[in-house]
């Protein structure tokens, strides 16, 4: 069993140019969460139930490299969890509300170990 800390960043702003960046403001967290229990829909629902999002257009996460990736379903979550290590066990999630412009970031399933240093 892998315990991870899940951080939900909210209340900040997406900066789209020249690079995608989220200017962080508030953090809501699930600490010591069993990674086997993480589901895409639970992460989405947390944004609408707890964080006052109208709806989640995109769920974004930082990969081990710190870059931003989009998670679109549970297969993306499973891929993300395959990257968990002692150095990478705090998952920083962000959402794009449905009334906002989307952000252009790669799908997390395209994240490969070749990016690890």
N, CA, C and O atoms as CSV, one atom per row, in Angstrom:
chain,resi,resn,atom,element,x,y,z
A,1,UNK,N,N,0.848,-1.192,0.000
A,1,UNK,CA,C,0.000,0.000,0.000
A,1,UNK,C,C,0.884,1.242,0.000
A,1,UNK,O,O,1.793,1.366,0.821
A,2,UNK,N,N,0.617,2.140,-0.907
A,2,UNK,CA,C,1.345,3.404,-0.957
A,2,UNK,C,C,0.461,4.520,-0.426
A,2,UNK,O,O,-0.649,4.731,-0.913
A,3,UNK,N,N,0.957,5.225,0.566
A,3,UNK,CA,C,0.228,6.394,1.049
A,3,UNK,C,C,0.794,7.630,0.374
A,3,UNK,O,O,2.007,7.837,0.330
A,4,UNK,N,N,-0.097,8.436,-0.143
A,4,UNK,CA,C,0.325,9.657,-0.825
A,4,UNK,C,C,-0.403,10.845,-0.214
A,4,UNK,O,O,-1.446,10.694,0.422
A,5,UNK,N,N,0.156,12.010,-0.415
A,5,UNK,CA,C,-0.527,13.243,-0.029
A,5,UNK,C,C,-1.065,13.871,-1.303
A,5,UNK,O,O,-0.343,14.027,-2.288
A,6,UNK,N,N,-2.338,14.225,-1.271
A,6,UNK,CA,C,-2.975,14.828,-2.441
A,6,UNK,C,C,-3.293,16.279,-2.115
A,6,UNK,O,O,-3.995,16.580,-1.150
A,7,UNK,N,N,-2.765,17.162,-2.935
A,7,UNK,CA,C,-2.986,18.592,-2.742
A,7,UNK,C,C,-3.907,19.108,-3.847
A,7,UNK,O,O,-3.642,18.919,-5.035
A,8,UNK,N,N,-4.977,19.753,-3.439
A,8,UNK,CA,C,-5.887,20.375,-4.402
A,8,UNK,C,C,-5.621,21.879,-4.359
A,8,UNK,O,O,-5.944,22.549,-3.378
A,9,UNK,N,N,-5.035,22.391,-5.419
A,9,UNK,CA,C,-4.748,23.829,-5.468
A,9,UNK,C,C,-5.957,24.546,-6.057
A,9,UNK,O,O,-6.482,24.141,-7.094
A,10,UNK,N,N,-6.393,25.607,-5.397
A,10,UNK,CA,C,-7.587,26.310,-5.891
A,10,UNK,C,C,-7.524,27.775,-5.520
A,10,UNK,O,O,-6.748,28.189,-4.659
A,11,UNK,N,N,-8.359,28.548,-6.190
A,11,UNK,CA,C,-8.448,29.974,-5.898
A,11,UNK,C,C,-7.389,30.823,-6.582
A,11,UNK,O,O,-7.414,32.050,-6.490
A,12,UNK,N,N,-6.456,30.169,-7.269
A,12,UNK,CA,C,-5.414,30.912,-7.979
A,12,UNK,C,C,-5.815,31.149,-9.423
A,12,UNK,O,O,-6.985,31.032,-9.789
A,13,UNK,N,N,-4.833,31.482,-10.228
A,13,UNK,CA,C,-5.118,31.787,-11.631
A,13,UNK,C,C,-4.216,30.993,-12.555
A,13,UNK,O,O,-3.048,30.749,-12.250
A,14,UNK,N,N,-4.775,30.593,-13.690
A,14,UNK,CA,C,-3.972,29.963,-14.733
A,14,UNK,C,C,-3.297,31.042,-15.564
A,14,UNK,O,O,-3.937,31.985,-16.029
A,15,UNK,N,N,-2.011,30.886,-15.738
A,15,UNK,CA,C,-1.256,31.755,-16.640
A,15,UNK,C,C,-0.972,30.887,-17.861
A,15,UNK,O,O,-0.370,29.821,-17.732
A,16,UNK,N,N,-1.394,31.324,-19.032
A,16,UNK,CA,C,-1.292,30.458,-20.214
A,16,UNK,C,C,-0.100,30.784,-21.103
A,16,UNK,O,O,0.362,29.935,-21.866
A,17,UNK,N,N,0.391,32.000,-21.007
A,17,UNK,CA,C,1.506,32.440,-21.857
A,17,UNK,C,C,2.621,33.021,-21.004
A,17,UNK,O,O,2.322,33.648,-19.987
A,18,UNK,N,N,3.898,32.849,-21.362
A,18,UNK,CA,C,4.377,32.025,-22.475
A,18,UNK,C,C,4.378,30.536,-22.149
A,18,UNK,O,O,4.522,29.706,-23.046
A,19,UNK,N,N,4.216,30.188,-20.856
A,19,UNK,CA,C,4.159,28.787,-20.456
A,19,UNK,C,C,2.990,28.620,-19.507
A,19,UNK,O,O,2.620,29.547,-18.786
A,20,UNK,N,N,2.420,27.438,-19.515
A,20,UNK,CA,C,1.322,27.167,-18.587
A,20,UNK,C,C,1.875,27.126,-17.163
A,20,UNK,O,O,2.839,26.420,-16.868
A,21,UNK,N,N,1.244,27.895,-16.305
A,21,UNK,CA,C,1.655,27.955,-14.904
A,21,UNK,C,C,0.431,28.296,-14.076
A,21,UNK,O,O,-0.402,29.102,-14.491
A,22,UNK,N,N,0.320,27.687,-12.912
A,22,UNK,CA,C,-0.778,28.030,-12.016
A,22,UNK,C,C,-0.217,28.887,-10.895
A,22,UNK,O,O,0.710,28.474,-10.198
A,23,UNK,N,N,-0.773,30.074,-10.717
A,23,UNK,CA,C,-0.311,30.905,-9.601
A,23,UNK,C,C,-1.092,30.452,-8.369
A,23,UNK,O,O,-2.285,30.720,-8.227
A,24,UNK,N,N,-0.385,29.765,-7.495
A,24,UNK,CA,C,-1.033,29.086,-6.371
A,24,UNK,C,C,-1.591,30.069,-5.351
A,24,UNK,O,O,-1.043,31.149,-5.130
A,25,UNK,N,N,-2.692,29.664,-4.742
A,25,UNK,CA,C,-3.285,30.502,-3.709
A,25,UNK,C,C,-3.677,29.660,-2.497
A,25,UNK,O,O,-3.050,29.760,-1.443
A,26,UNK,N,N,-4.703,28.838,-2.641
A,26,UNK,CA,C,-5.164,28.016,-1.524
A,26,UNK,C,C,-4.881,26.543,-1.790
A,26,UNK,O,O,-4.816,26.105,-2.938
A,27,UNK,N,N,-4.715,25.788,-0.707
A,27,UNK,CA,C,-4.509,24.349,-0.844
A,27,UNK,C,C,-5.449,23.610,0.098
A,27,UNK,O,O,-5.563,23.932,1.281
A,28,UNK,N,N,-6.110,22.620,-0.458
A,28,UNK,CA,C,-6.974,21.709,0.290
A,28,UNK,C,C,-6.281,20.361,0.148
A,28,UNK,O,O,-5.873,20.008,-0.958
A,29,UNK,N,N,-6.132,19.595,1.224
A,29,UNK,CA,C,-5.341,18.368,1.079
A,29,UNK,C,C,-5.994,17.135,1.672
A,29,UNK,O,O,-6.774,17.202,2.621
A,30,UNK,N,N,-5.641,16.002,1.072
A,30,UNK,CA,C,-5.931,14.682,1.638
A,30,UNK,C,C,-4.557,14.130,1.982
A,30,UNK,O,O,-3.782,13.813,1.080
A,31,UNK,N,N,-4.239,14.007,3.262
A,31,UNK,CA,C,-2.913,13.525,3.626
A,31,UNK,C,C,-2.950,12.061,4.022
A,31,UNK,O,O,-3.910,11.591,4.633
A,32,UNK,N,N,-1.885,11.343,3.664
A,32,UNK,CA,C,-1.795,9.926,3.988
A,32,UNK,C,C,-2.914,9.118,3.365
A,32,UNK,O,O,-3.502,8.251,4.012
A,33,UNK,N,N,-3.207,9.407,2.101
A,33,UNK,CA,C,-4.318,8.761,1.394
A,33,UNK,C,C,-3.815,7.511,0.686
A,33,UNK,O,O,-2.760,7.527,0.053
A,34,UNK,N,N,-4.577,6.430,0.798
A,34,UNK,CA,C,-4.194,5.171,0.151
A,34,UNK,C,C,-4.319,5.333,-1.365
A,34,UNK,O,O,-5.414,5.540,-1.887
A,35,UNK,N,N,-3.195,5.237,-2.056
A,35,UNK,CA,C,-3.213,5.491,-3.500
A,35,UNK,C,C,-4.124,4.528,-4.256
A,35,UNK,O,O,-4.609,4.854,-5.339
A,36,UNK,N,N,-4.361,3.331,-3.686
A,36,UNK,CA,C,-5.247,2.367,-4.354
A,36,UNK,C,C,-6.685,2.872,-4.419
A,36,UNK,O,O,-7.473,2.409,-5.243
A,37,UNK,N,N,-7.018,3.809,-3.560
A,37,UNK,CA,C,-8.401,4.294,-3.485
A,37,UNK,C,C,-8.655,5.532,-4.334
A,37,UNK,O,O,-9.782,6.020,-4.412
A,38,UNK,N,N,-7.603,6.035,-4.968
A,38,UNK,CA,C,-7.772,7.262,-5.751
A,38,UNK,C,C,-8.538,6.964,-7.030
A,38,UNK,O,O,-8.161,6.076,-7.794
A,39,UNK,N,N,-9.602,7.700,-7.259
A,39,UNK,CA,C,-10.311,7.556,-8.531
A,39,UNK,C,C,-10.494,8.930,-9.155
A,39,UNK,O,O,-10.581,9.949,-8.469
A,40,UNK,N,N,-10.549,8.917,-10.464
A,40,UNK,CA,C,-10.699,10.161,-11.213
A,40,UNK,C,C,-11.945,10.925,-10.760
A,40,UNK,O,O,-11.897,12.131,-10.523
A,41,UNK,N,N,-13.059,10.201,-10.646
A,41,UNK,CA,C,-14.314,10.882,-10.333
A,41,UNK,C,C,-14.298,11.487,-8.933
A,41,UNK,O,O,-14.894,12.540,-8.706
A,42,UNK,N,N,-13.620,10.827,-7.990
A,42,UNK,CA,C,-13.539,11.387,-6.634
A,42,UNK,C,C,-12.756,12.696,-6.626
A,42,UNK,O,O,-13.104,13.637,-5.912
A,43,UNK,N,N,-11.694,12.743,-7.430
A,43,UNK,CA,C,-10.896,13.971,-7.503
A,43,UNK,C,C,-11.715,15.099,-8.127
A,43,UNK,O,O,-11.673,16.241,-7.669
A,44,UNK,N,N,-12.458,14.760,-9.175
A,44,UNK,CA,C,-13.314,15.752,-9.829
A,44,UNK,C,C,-14.393,16.235,-8.860
A,44,UNK,O,O,-14.632,17.435,-8.724
A,45,UNK,N,N,-15.041,15.274,-8.186
A,45,UNK,CA,C,-16.130,15.634,-7.280
A,45,UNK,C,C,-15.667,16.492,-6.113
A,45,UNK,O,O,-16.414,17.341,-5.628
A,46,UNK,N,N,-14.438,16.272,-5.662
A,46,UNK,CA,C,-13.918,17.076,-4.557
A,46,UNK,C,C,-13.876,18.557,-4.949
A,46,UNK,O,O,-14.127,19.433,-4.121
A,47,UNK,N,N,-13.558,18.823,-6.211
A,47,UNK,CA,C,-13.513,20.217,-6.675
A,47,UNK,C,C,-14.900,20.854,-6.675
A,47,UNK,O,O,-15.049,22.022,-6.316
A,48,UNK,N,N,-15.906,20.093,-7.074
A,48,UNK,CA,C,-17.241,20.692,-7.146
A,48,UNK,C,C,-17.913,20.715,-5.776
A,48,UNK,O,O,-18.636,21.661,-5.460
A,49,UNK,N,N,-17.684,19.683,-4.958
A,49,UNK,CA,C,-18.325,19.628,-3.644
A,49,UNK,C,C,-17.673,20.560,-2.634
A,49,UNK,O,O,-18.357,21.309,-1.936
A,50,UNK,N,N,-16.357,20.509,-2.561
A,50,UNK,CA,C,-15.636,21.201,-1.493
A,50,UNK,C,C,-15.053,22.544,-1.909
A,50,UNK,O,O,-14.931,23.456,-1.091
A,51,UNK,N,N,-14.694,22.659,-3.178
A,51,UNK,CA,C,-13.908,23.823,-3.586
A,51,UNK,C,C,-14.676,24.802,-4.460
A,51,UNK,O,O,-14.098,25.732,-5.022
A,52,UNK,N,N,-15.982,24.585,-4.571
A,52,UNK,CA,C,-16.863,25.542,-5.236
A,52,UNK,C,C,-16.624,25.705,-6.736
A,52,UNK,O,O,-16.923,26.753,-7.310
A,53,UNK,N,N,-16.090,24.673,-7.357
A,53,UNK,CA,C,-15.992,24.720,-8.818
A,53,UNK,C,C,-17.374,24.437,-9.379
A,53,UNK,O,O,-18.128,23.638,-8.823
A,54,UNK,N,N,-17.702,25.094,-10.481
A,54,UNK,CA,C,-18.978,24.836,-11.154
A,54,UNK,C,C,-18.939,23.430,-11.741
A,54,UNK,O,O,-19.884,22.653,-11.597
A,55,UNK,N,N,-17.846,23.124,-12.396
A,55,UNK,CA,C,-17.635,21.815,-13.001
A,55,UNK,C,C,-16.179,21.755,-13.406
A,55,UNK,O,O,-15.541,22.791,-13.592
A,56,UNK,N,N,-15.649,20.561,-13.542
A,56,UNK,CA,C,-14.235,20.433,-13.880
A,56,UNK,C,C,-14.086,20.140,-15.368
A,56,UNK,O,O,-14.454,19.069,-15.851
A,57,UNK,N,N,-13.541,21.111,-16.072
A,57,UNK,CA,C,-13.302,20.937,-17.502
A,57,UNK,C,C,-12.034,20.113,-17.724
A,57,UNK,O,O,-11.988,19.248,-18.599
A,58,UNK,N,N,-11.014,20.392,-16.925
A,58,UNK,CA,C,-9.755,19.650,-17.021
A,58,UNK,C,C,-9.216,19.425,-15.615
A,58,UNK,O,O,-9.293,20.304,-14.756
A,59,UNK,N,N,-8.668,18.228,-15.395
A,59,UNK,CA,C,-7.959,17.928,-14.153
A,59,UNK,C,C,-6.485,17.855,-14.519
A,59,UNK,O,O,-6.086,17.077,-15.385
A,60,UNK,N,N,-5.683,18.669,-13.854
A,60,UNK,CA,C,-4.263,18.805,-14.188
A,60,UNK,C,C,-3.433,18.362,-12.985
A,60,UNK,O,O,-3.826,18.572,-11.837
A,61,UNK,N,N,-2.293,17.752,-13.258
A,61,UNK,CA,C,-1.404,17.320,-12.176
A,61,UNK,C,C,0.032,17.667,-12.547
A,61,UNK,O,O,0.373,17.748,-13.727
A,62,UNK,N,N,0.872,17.870,-11.535
A,62,UNK,CA,C,2.306,18.008,-11.802
A,62,UNK,C,C,2.912,16.616,-11.852
A,62,UNK,O,O,2.673,15.793,-10.968
A,63,UNK,N,N,3.696,16.357,-12.888
A,63,UNK,CA,C,4.441,15.107,-12.955
A,63,UNK,C,C,5.669,15.191,-12.072
A,63,UNK,O,O,5.921,16.232,-11.464
A,64,UNK,N,N,6.444,14.105,-11.989
A,64,UNK,CA,C,7.666,14.119,-11.172
A,64,UNK,C,C,8.624,15.233,-11.577
A,64,UNK,O,O,9.399,15.718,-10.752
A,65,UNK,N,N,8.575,15.636,-12.829
A,65,UNK,CA,C,9.480,16.688,-13.311
A,65,UNK,C,C,8.986,18.078,-12.935
A,65,UNK,O,O,9.708,19.062,-13.097
A,66,UNK,N,N,7.753,18.162,-12.432
A,66,UNK,CA,C,7.175,19.462,-12.106
A,66,UNK,C,C,6.350,20.048,-13.232
A,66,UNK,O,O,5.674,21.061,-13.050
A,67,UNK,N,N,6.401,19.414,-14.404
A,67,UNK,CA,C,5.595,19.902,-15.525
A,67,UNK,C,C,4.126,19.553,-15.308
A,67,UNK,O,O,3.787,18.687,-14.501
A,68,UNK,N,N,3.266,20.245,-16.044
A,68,UNK,CA,C,1.829,20.036,-15.906
A,68,UNK,C,C,1.332,19.027,-16.935
A,68,UNK,O,O,1.732,19.050,-18.099
A,69,UNK,N,N,0.448,18.140,-16.476
A,69,UNK,CA,C,-0.151,17.132,-17.353
A,69,UNK,C,C,-1.636,17.057,-17.064
A,69,UNK,O,O,-2.089,17.299,-15.945
A,70,UNK,N,N,-2.382,16.714,-18.103
A,70,UNK,CA,C,-3.819,16.539,-17.926
A,70,UNK,C,C,-4.131,15.082,-17.626
A,70,UNK,O,O,-3.558,14.176,-18.232
A,71,UNK,N,N,-5.046,14.862,-16.686
A,71,UNK,CA,C,-5.541,13.522,-16.370
A,71,UNK,C,C,-6.987,13.485,-16.851
A,71,UNK,O,O,-7.804,14.299,-16.421
A,72,UNK,N,N,-7.306,12.546,-17.739
A,72,UNK,CA,C,-8.659,12.551,-18.298
A,72,UNK,C,C,-9.552,11.421,-17.788
A,72,UNK,O,O,-10.770,11.479,-17.958
A,73,UNK,N,N,-8.971,10.400,-17.169
A,73,UNK,CA,C,-9.783,9.285,-16.684
A,73,UNK,C,C,-8.948,8.430,-15.734
A,73,UNK,O,O,-7.819,8.783,-15.393
A,74,UNK,N,N,-9.518,7.299,-15.312
A,74,UNK,CA,C,-8.806,6.451,-14.355
A,74,UNK,C,C,-7.534,5.845,-14.928
A,74,UNK,O,O,-6.609,5.537,-14.177
A,75,UNK,N,N,-7.467,5.669,-16.244
A,75,UNK,CA,C,-6.217,5.131,-16.795
A,75,UNK,C,C,-5.095,6.151,-16.601
A,75,UNK,O,O,-3.939,5.780,-16.395
A,76,UNK,N,N,-5.442,7.431,-16.668
A,76,UNK,CA,C,-4.456,8.472,-16.390
A,76,UNK,C,C,-4.015,8.451,-14.936
A,76,UNK,O,O,-2.839,8.642,-14.627
A,77,UNK,N,N,-4.982,8.214,-14.040
A,77,UNK,CA,C,-4.649,8.109,-12.612
A,77,UNK,C,C,-3.707,6.929,-12.392
A,77,UNK,O,O,-2.717,7.048,-11.670
A,78,UNK,N,N,-4.013,5.792,-13.012
A,78,UNK,CA,C,-3.155,4.608,-12.829
A,78,UNK,C,C,-1.758,4.859,-13.366
A,78,UNK,O,O,-0.771,4.431,-12.766
A,79,UNK,N,N,-1.671,5.551,-14.495
A,79,UNK,CA,C,-0.349,5.866,-15.046
A,79,UNK,C,C,0.411,6.777,-14.076
A,79,UNK,O,O,1.597,6.577,-13.816
A,80,UNK,N,N,-0.285,7.764,-13.557
A,80,UNK,CA,C,0.328,8.671,-12.592
A,80,UNK,C,C,0.841,7.892,-11.382
A,80,UNK,O,O,1.947,8.138,-10.901
A,81,UNK,N,N,0.030,6.954,-10.894
A,81,UNK,CA,C,0.415,6.193,-9.708
A,81,UNK,C,C,1.597,5.278,-9.980
A,81,UNK,O,O,2.331,4.920,-9.059
A,82,UNK,N,N,1.787,4.896,-11.241
A,82,UNK,CA,C,2.941,4.055,-11.576
A,82,UNK,C,C,4.242,4.839,-11.435
A,82,UNK,O,O,5.323,4.252,-11.384
A,83,UNK,N,N,4.137,6.164,-11.370
A,83,UNK,CA,C,5.318,7.026,-11.257
A,83,UNK,C,C,5.682,7.328,-9.801
A,83,UNK,O,O,6.713,7.942,-9.527
A,84,UNK,N,N,4.822,6.889,-8.866
A,84,UNK,CA,C,5.042,7.185,-7.451
A,84,UNK,C,C,6.357,6.581,-6.972
A,84,UNK,O,O,6.683,5.435,-7.284
A,85,UNK,N,N,7.097,7.365,-6.217
A,85,UNK,CA,C,8.364,6.891,-5.655
A,85,UNK,C,C,8.598,7.646,-4.353
A,85,UNK,O,O,7.784,8.483,-3.961
A,86,UNK,N,N,9.701,7.353,-3.689
A,86,UNK,CA,C,10.011,8.089,-2.458
A,86,UNK,C,C,10.165,9.581,-2.730
A,86,UNK,O,O,9.862,10.413,-1.875
A,87,UNK,N,N,10.642,9.913,-3.939
A,87,UNK,CA,C,10.829,11.321,-4.287
A,87,UNK,C,C,9.536,11.966,-4.785
A,87,UNK,O,O,9.391,13.189,-4.771
A,88,UNK,N,N,8.611,11.133,-5.219
A,88,UNK,CA,C,7.375,11.655,-5.822
A,88,UNK,C,C,6.179,10.958,-5.196
A,88,UNK,O,O,5.676,9.960,-5.712
A,89,UNK,N,N,5.733,11.508,-4.066
A,89,UNK,CA,C,4.550,10.926,-3.432
A,89,UNK,C,C,3.591,11.984,-2.910
A,89,UNK,O,O,2.680,11.695,-2.134
A,90,UNK,N,N,3.814,13.210,-3.351
A,90,UNK,CA,C,2.875,14.285,-3.069
A,90,UNK,C,C,2.317,14.712,-4.418
A,90,UNK,O,O,3.046,15.223,-5.268
A,91,UNK,N,N,1.028,14.500,-4.609
A,91,UNK,CA,C,0.395,14.782,-5.899
A,91,UNK,C,C,-0.287,16.144,-5.847
A,91,UNK,O,O,-1.185,16.377,-5.037
A,92,UNK,N,N,0.152,17.027,-6.715
A,92,UNK,CA,C,-0.421,18.372,-6.773
A,92,UNK,C,C,-1.412,18.457,-7.923
A,92,UNK,O,O,-1.035,18.440,-9.095
A,93,UNK,N,N,-2.689,18.550,-7.565
A,93,UNK,CA,C,-3.739,18.621,-8.577
A,93,UNK,C,C,-4.274,20.041,-8.705
A,93,UNK,O,O,-4.288,20.825,-7.755
A,94,UNK,N,N,-4.706,20.329,-9.911
A,94,UNK,CA,C,-5.290,21.631,-10.246
A,94,UNK,C,C,-6.492,21.342,-11.130
A,94,UNK,O,O,-6.545,20.303,-11.789
A,95,UNK,N,N,-7.448,22.244,-11.149
A,95,UNK,CA,C,-8.570,22.054,-12.059
A,95,UNK,C,C,-8.799,23.322,-12.859
A,95,UNK,O,O,-8.532,24.433,-12.402
A,96,UNK,N,N,-9.304,23.121,-14.067
A,96,UNK,CA,C,-9.761,24.244,-14.881
A,96,UNK,C,C,-11.283,24.202,-14.802
A,96,UNK,O,O,-11.903,23.225,-15.221
A,97,UNK,N,N,-11.877,25.251,-14.270
A,97,UNK,CA,C,-13.328,25.299,-14.133
A,97,UNK,C,C,-13.968,25.339,-15.521
A,97,UNK,O,O,-13.360,25.802,-16.486
A,98,UNK,N,N,-15.195,24.849,-15.602
A,98,UNK,CA,C,-15.803,24.746,-16.937
A,98,UNK,C,C,-16.071,26.093,-17.588
A,98,UNK,O,O,-16.275,26.165,-18.800
A,99,UNK,N,N,-16.073,27.158,-16.799
A,99,UNK,CA,C,-16.290,28.485,-17.388
A,99,UNK,C,C,-14.988,29.162,-17.800
A,99,UNK,O,O,-15.009,30.282,-18.311
A,100,UNK,N,N,-13.851,28.493,-17.583
A,100,UNK,CA,C,-12.552,29.074,-17.934
A,100,UNK,C,C,-12.062,28.549,-19.276
A,100,UNK,O,O,-12.566,27.550,-19.789
A,101,UNK,N,N,-11.076,29.234,-19.834
A,101,UNK,CA,C,-10.404,28.711,-21.023
A,101,UNK,C,C,-9.611,27.478,-20.622
A,101,UNK,O,O,-9.057,27.416,-19.524
A,102,UNK,N,N,-9.559,26.503,-21.511
A,102,UNK,CA,C,-8.781,25.310,-21.202
A,102,UNK,C,C,-7.296,25.631,-21.294
A,102,UNK,O,O,-6.900,26.625,-21.902
A,103,UNK,N,N,-6.481,24.779,-20.684
A,103,UNK,CA,C,-5.032,24.948,-20.783
A,103,UNK,C,C,-4.479,23.825,-21.650
A,103,UNK,O,O,-4.985,22.703,-21.650
A,104,UNK,N,N,-3.441,24.157,-22.379
A,104,UNK,CA,C,-2.879,23.218,-23.335
A,104,UNK,C,C,-1.670,22.512,-22.725
A,104,UNK,O,O,-0.550,23.020,-22.775
A,105,UNK,N,N,-1.913,21.341,-22.153
A,105,UNK,CA,C,-0.834,20.549,-21.557
A,105,UNK,C,C,-0.979,19.113,-22.045
A,105,UNK,O,O,-2.082,18.693,-22.396
A,106,UNK,N,N,0.121,18.347,-22.074
A,106,UNK,CA,C,0.029,16.968,-22.558
A,106,UNK,C,C,-0.732,16.058,-21.599
A,106,UNK,O,O,-0.852,16.336,-20.405
A,107,UNK,N,N,-1.240,14.967,-22.155
A,107,UNK,CA,C,-1.909,13.958,-21.339
A,107,UNK,C,C,-0.859,13.218,-20.516
A,107,UNK,O,O,0.216,12.893,-21.021
A,108,UNK,N,N,-1.171,12.954,-19.253
A,108,UNK,CA,C,-0.214,12.281,-18.369
A,108,UNK,C,C,0.184,10.893,-18.884
A,108,UNK,O,O,1.266,10.404,-18.559
A,109,UNK,N,N,-0.678,10.257,-19.681
A,109,UNK,CA,C,-0.308,8.919,-20.176
A,109,UNK,C,C,0.885,8.992,-21.118
A,109,UNK,O,O,1.522,7.976,-21.396
A,110,UNK,N,N,1.193,10.199,-21.615
A,110,UNK,CA,C,2.362,10.354,-22.480
A,110,UNK,C,C,3.631,10.633,-21.686
A,110,UNK,O,O,4.712,10.774,-22.257
A,111,UNK,N,N,3.490,10.713,-20.357
A,111,UNK,CA,C,4.670,10.915,-19.518
A,111,UNK,C,C,5.439,9.601,-19.489
A,111,UNK,O,O,4.870,8.549,-19.201
A,112,UNK,N,N,6.719,9.663,-19.785
A,112,UNK,CA,C,7.495,8.423,-19.773
A,112,UNK,C,C,8.719,8.575,-18.899
A,112,UNK,O,O,9.111,9.683,-18.535
A,113,UNK,N,N,9.313,7.446,-18.569
A,113,UNK,CA,C,10.480,7.458,-17.692
A,113,UNK,C,C,11.671,8.152,-18.323
A,113,UNK,O,O,12.639,8.473,-17.634
A,114,UNK,N,N,11.612,8.385,-19.617
A,114,UNK,CA,C,12.741,9.038,-20.282
A,114,UNK,C,C,12.936,10.459,-19.759
A,114,UNK,O,O,13.999,11.052,-19.942
A,115,UNK,N,N,11.895,11.008,-19.100
A,115,UNK,CA,C,12.017,12.357,-18.563
A,115,UNK,C,C,12.703,12.381,-17.211
A,115,UNK,O,O,13.083,13.446,-16.725
A,116,UNK,N,N,12.867,11.205,-16.594
A,116,UNK,CA,C,13.475,11.171,-15.260
A,116,UNK,C,C,14.960,11.447,-15.356
A,116,UNK,O,O,15.627,10.996,-16.287
A,117,UNK,N,N,15.467,12.179,-14.403
A,117,UNK,CA,C,16.908,12.445,-14.377
A,117,UNK,C,C,17.497,11.818,-13.139
A,117,UNK,O,O,18.703,11.917,-12.910
